[in-house]
């Protein structure tokens, strides 16, 4: 069957002028669920490439039937340089060029013909030509079809399993906690702090300054004890951090795509609707009502989450509450989402609803090429076979 697919299908680069409408229609027909929880439904900006456009190098490929010119498949890929830990001989970050694969769709009528595999292979070739040493993808643990395609047919290995934590945005404000001061950091200061914290962890992007300067980034915020005296030391390039603090950045994904909750029972639907009615009638009770997540909605993605010192978890909770309140004031924001390593200490400081969250976001990885100039000080020779150096993973919002 795979040979048949190769005979009738042409994989080529996406052409916005002629392919946009067909790709949008294909994606509407191929909504991706996640175990009855959240599913990607629409491209808010009307641009099929927008999910990868914010990365340093990207592409989008389509699968087209040779005879009818019908587009029956699509895939996206982006390249960036990230850390995979620190070097053995010094504390310098160990950088590697990686490709991120996302948005694989094949029309229902043309599945099991090898089209998905052909799209992956063509994208991998583009990645190798552009110097990517590894390629990785992410999917919910319940997406068996995607996991099988990548692991059984495309030779990817299961690599990391971070946790996605989701908290709906309520109609009322959340308390920030007593004795907490929240500061908004400028981009330069935020870049310096993140560089000092995350460069020894996995997947920290080398272009962090570009990420923090992006228009979708709503800011980087730090929570400190109210009486804490904190500031940048005069004459030094790196900021002095207080003994206790928490930090995170907020990415406005609702300007890129929207999500929708599907697969719930009529009883749950009625309970969610009822909570909103009661919250509207009796706001003084501050019932944790569920927004109308059964229609397309946007989310704020929290990234760069880190806490340190005594009371760090409470400080991080205050930051998450602050982000929730920003979402509450932003029409169309239905949830606040964070993704962290399963054993990341910051996890205890992120409020979330278990019914909307999922425990395992499966990351699969494949080695594409072997670097001819392997740094002798590199921490690993094959990242896939190495154990994670720490429990902390930097999750880039551009990959969500």
GIRASUL-V770751 format. One record per pair of residues at least 24 apart in sequence whose C-alpha atoms are under 6 Angstrom apart, sorted by the first residue. I is the first residue (numbers start at 1). J is the second residue. D is the distance in Angstrom with one decimal. If there is no record, write none. Layout:
BEGIN
I/J/D  I/J/D
END
This chain:
BEGIN
1/113/5.5  2/113/5.5  2/114/4.7  5/113/5.5  5/114/5.9  8/65/5.7  8/66/5.3  9/64/5.5  9/65/4.7  9/66/5.5  10/63/5.6  10/64/5.2  11/62/5.6  11/63/4.4  12/61/5.5  12/62/5.7  13/60/6.0  13/61/4.4  14/60/5.5  14/61/5.1  14/62/5.7  34/140/5.9  35/142/5.7  36/262/5.7  36/263/4.6  37/261/5.4  37/356/6.0  38/260/5.5  38/261/4.6  39/259/5.6  39/260/5.4  40/259/4.8  41/259/5.8  42/257/5.9  42/258/5.7  43/257/4.4  44/256/5.5  44/257/4.8  45/256/5.7  72/106/5.7  72/107/5.2  73/105/5.3  73/106/4.2  74/104/5.7  74/105/5.3  75/103/5.2  75/104/4.3  76/101/6.0  76/102/5.4  76/103/5.6  77/101/4.6  81/205/5.9  81/206/5.6  82/203/4.9  82/204/5.1  82/205/4.3  82/206/5.5  83/202/5.3  83/203/5.0  83/204/5.2  84/202/4.4  85/200/4.6  85/201/4.9  85/202/5.4  86/200/4.8  87/377/5.3  87/378/4.7  87/379/4.6  88/377/5.5  88/379/5.1  89/377/5.4  93/199/5.5  93/200/5.7  97/132/5.0  97/133/5.7  98/132/5.0  98/133/5.8  98/134/4.8  98/135/5.6  99/132/5.9  99/135/4.5  100/135/5.8  100/136/5.2  100/137/5.8  101/137/5.0  133/368/5.2  133/369/4.9  134/366/5.6  134/367/4.5  134/368/5.2  135/365/5.6  135/366/5.4  136/364/5.4  136/365/4.2  137/363/5.6  137/364/5.5  138/362/5.4  138/363/4.4  139/361/5.7  139/362/5.3  140/361/4.7  140/362/5.8  141/360/5.7  141/361/5.9  141/362/5.6  156/364/5.7  156/365/5.2  156/366/4.7  157/364/5.2  157/365/5.4  158/364/4.3  159/363/5.5  159/364/5.1  159/365/6.0  160/363/5.1  161/360/5.2  161/361/5.3  161/362/4.9  162/340/5.4  162/341/4.3  162/342/5.2  162/360/5.8  162/361/5.4  163/339/5.5  163/340/5.5  163/342/5.5  163/359/4.8  163/360/5.1  163/361/5.9  164/338/5.9  164/339/4.4  164/357/5.7  164/358/5.5  165/337/5.7  165/338/5.2  165/352/5.5  165/357/4.9  166/336/5.9  166/337/4.6  166/352/5.1  166/353/6.0  166/356/5.9  166/357/5.1  167/335/5.5  167/336/5.2  167/352/4.5  167/353/5.5  168/334/5.9  168/335/4.1  169/328/5.9  169/334/5.2  169/335/4.9  170/289/5.6  173/325/5.5  174/321/5.6  176/318/4.6  176/321/5.8  177/318/6.0  179/225/5.9  179/226/4.9  180/224/5.9  180/225/4.8  180/226/4.8  181/223/5.6  181/224/5.4  181/225/5.9  181/226/4.7  182/222/5.6  182/223/4.4  183/221/5.5  183/222/5.2  184/220/5.9  184/221/4.5  185/220/5.6  185/221/5.8  202/393/5.2  203/394/5.4  204/394/5.3  216/251/5.6  216/252/5.1  217/250/5.9  217/251/4.6  218/250/5.4  218/251/5.9  219/249/5.7  219/250/5.9  220/248/5.8  220/249/4.1  221/247/5.7  221/248/5.7  222/246/5.6  222/247/4.4  223/315/5.6  243/309/5.6  244/308/5.3  244/309/4.2  244/310/5.7  245/307/5.8  245/308/5.5  245/312/5.8  246/306/5.6  246/307/4.1  246/312/6.0  246/315/5.7  246/316/5.2  247/305/5.7  247/306/5.4  248/303/5.8  248/304/5.0  248/305/4.5  249/302/5.7  249/303/5.4  249/304/6.0  250/301/5.8  250/302/4.8  251/300/5.7  251/301/5.0  252/300/5.0  253/299/5.8  253/300/5.9  254/298/3.9  254/299/5.4  258/296/5.6  258/297/5.1  258/298/4.8  259/296/5.3  259/297/5.4  260/293/5.9  260/294/5.7  260/295/5.7  260/296/4.8  261/293/5.7  261/294/5.1  297/332/5.6  297/334/5.6  298/332/5.7  298/333/4.7  298/334/5.8  299/333/5.1  299/334/5.8  299/335/4.9  299/336/5.6  300/336/4.9  301/337/4.8  301/338/5.8  302/338/4.9  306/346/5.9  313/349/4.4  316/349/5.3  317/349/5.0  317/350/5.8  341/391/5.9  341/392/5.5  341/393/5.7  343/391/5.5  344/391/5.2  344/392/5.2
END
